[in-house]
Amino acid sequence: MNLDEILKKTEGAKLIAVSKNVDTDAVLNLYAQGQLDFGENRVQELKRKSEILSNLKLNWHFIGRLQSNKINQLIALRPILWQSCESLKMAHEVNKRLDYKLPCLLQINSARELSKQGVEPERAIDEYEQILAECHNLELCGVMSIGAHENNENLIRESFETTRKIFDALSSKGAKICSMGMSDDFELAIKCGSNMVRLGRILYN
Ligand SMILES: *Cc1c(COP(=O)(O)O)cnc(C)c1O
């Protein structure tokens, strides 16, 4: 689908173009149409693409699992938003190495899937408050979640609603971003209150 069509469907939510499975020519193609925000899920690949495209003013989001041995590299790349802070422990690991304020989101495992990273919904509010209180180099500004990996729309909706409720409860603590929705489920995610979608496949076919 082309970018204009996608932007019509995502109105009200900010579009992050996930470029993890495409090369820099595809990023350039979207940039030429006005897209500035891109997401990568591996530090090495974020480094590679952002260096190749360093003459462009792109906003890079890190959306993947962060291995401890890649923390310094990620920090050096100064992403616009680290969307995948998966725990208080990881927040502390990154916080203690930072020498500037890094915007980030707390990832919530609302679908309770073992394959997914993120804080359990029951613990999310507590951990969010603890990160706010203890990690002063992180600028925690919301939540991120991946919808249930299911064909049953009700289960996907439930996982989004779980995240949305946590986001609402955190709005008094300054939460502004609710990042949820991928190629297969972004319209549902927006209906459930997402204000940031991360789209990959649908942008490139
Ligand atoms: C790959 C990925 C996306 C995009 O997925 P598509 O199904 O290609 O739209 C979004 N969020 C995260 C965390 C991802 O890893």
The ligand as an SDF file (V2000), in Angstrom:
LIG
                    3D

 15 15  0  0  0  0  0  0  0  0999 V2000
    8.7410   -5.7970   13.0950 C   0  0  0  0  0  0  0  0  0  0  0  0
    8.0950   -4.9890   14.1210 C   0  0  0  0  0  0  0  0  0  0  0  0
    7.0130   -4.1480   13.7890 C   0  0  0  0  0  0  0  0  0  0  0  0
    6.4170   -4.0710   12.3880 C   0  0  0  0  0  0  0  0  0  0  0  0
    5.7990   -5.2840   12.0620 O   0  0  0  0  0  0  0  0  0  0  0  0
    4.9900   -5.4740   10.6810 P   0  0  0  0  0  0  0  0  0  0  0  0
    4.1600   -6.6590   10.9560 O   0  0  0  0  0  0  0  0  0  0  0  0
    6.0180   -5.6860    9.6310 O   0  0  0  0  0  0  0  0  0  0  0  0
    4.1950   -4.2470   10.4610 O   0  0  0  0  0  0  0  0  0  0  0  0
    6.4610   -3.3840   14.8020 C   0  0  0  0  0  0  0  0  0  0  0  0
    6.9290   -3.4430   16.0690 N   0  0  0  0  0  0  0  0  0  0  0  0
    7.9610   -4.2350   16.4230 C   0  0  0  0  0  0  0  0  0  0  0  0
    8.4190   -4.2440   17.8450 C   0  0  0  0  0  0  0  0  0  0  0  0
    8.5650   -5.0400   15.4560 C   0  0  0  0  0  0  0  0  0  0  0  0
    9.5870   -5.8290   15.8180 O   0  0  0  0  0  0  0  0  0  0  0  0
  1  2  1  0
  2  3  1  0
  2 14  2  0
  3  4  1  0
  3 10  2  0
  4  5  1  0
  5  6  1  0
  6  7  2  0
  6  8  1  0
  6  9  1  0
 10 11  1  0
 11 12  2  0
 12 13  1  0
 12 14  1  0
 14 15  1  0
M  END
$$$$
